[in-house]
Amino acid sequence: MRKLNEEANVDMILTAVIAGIMFAIAIPIIFSVLGGIDYTTVDAGFSGTPALNASNSLLTNVNTFFTIGPIYLVVVAAVGIIAAVLLLRGR
């Protein structure tokens, strides 16, 4: 039978913690940068509103990413915790 790696379990939980910190830092930065752009000035040089359209599409995709991101955190942390419990149970 395959031996469980104790360090890998801790690494999985640490990965979830690091990803959570990255999400917490990235959310205000991304939305403040996108909210601070003056799209009317950018679009003045073009016919139509390509910058506004691109930013709306980008915001939609970023919202989807940050909606699915917490599921990733829970899954990675759960895998690490379950593996750690299995390791302790096997002793």
N, C-alpha and C positions, 0 to 999 in steps of 0.2 A: 504494500500500500504506500501511496505517496505521502511523504512527510510534509506537514504544514510549516510554512515559514513564518516565524513570529515577527520578524522585521517587516514583512510585506503587509501584515495586518495593520501595524502602526502606520506604515506609509500610506495605506488607503485612507485611513482616518485623517492623517495629516494633509493628504491631497484635498479632501473635502473641506477642511478648515481653511487651507490656502485659497481654494476656489471661492469660498464664501467671502473671504477678505477681499479678493479681487473684484467680486461682484459689488461689494459694498463701496469700494473705491471707484469702480468704473461707472456706476449708475449716475452719480451726480456730475461727474466729469463729462460724460457723453451728452447728457441732456442739457447741461449748461452751455456746452460748446455749440450744439445744434440750435439751441434757443437763442444764442447770442448773435447768430449770423443774420445780417440784413439782406434778405433775399430780393427785395425790390431793387436795391442797388446792384446786386449781382446780375439780376435779370434785365436791367436797363440796357446792357450791351448786347442782348440777344432778342430775337423775335420770339414772343411767347414767354413762358415761364419755366424754362428747363431746370433752373436751380431749385425753385420751389417744388416742382414735381419730383425731382431727385431726392430732395430732403424728406418729402412725405413718404416716398418709397423706403428710404433709409430708416425713418422713424418706425414704420410698420415692421420692418425686419428686425430692428433693434428691440422693439417691444416683444416680438415673438421670441427672440433669443433670451431676453430677461424673464419671460414667462416660463420657458422650458428649463432655464438654468437651475432653479431650485430643485427641480425633479432630479437633475443630475447630481446635485449635492447630496440629496437624501439617498439615492441609490449607491453612490460611492461610499458614503459613511456606513450605510447598512451592510454592504458587502464586507467592509473592514470589521465591523462589530460582530457580524455573524461568524466570520472566519476566526476572530479572536475567541468567541464563545466556544466554537468547535475545538479550537486548540486547547482551551482550558478543560473542556469536557473530556478530551482524549487523554489527559494526564492522569 
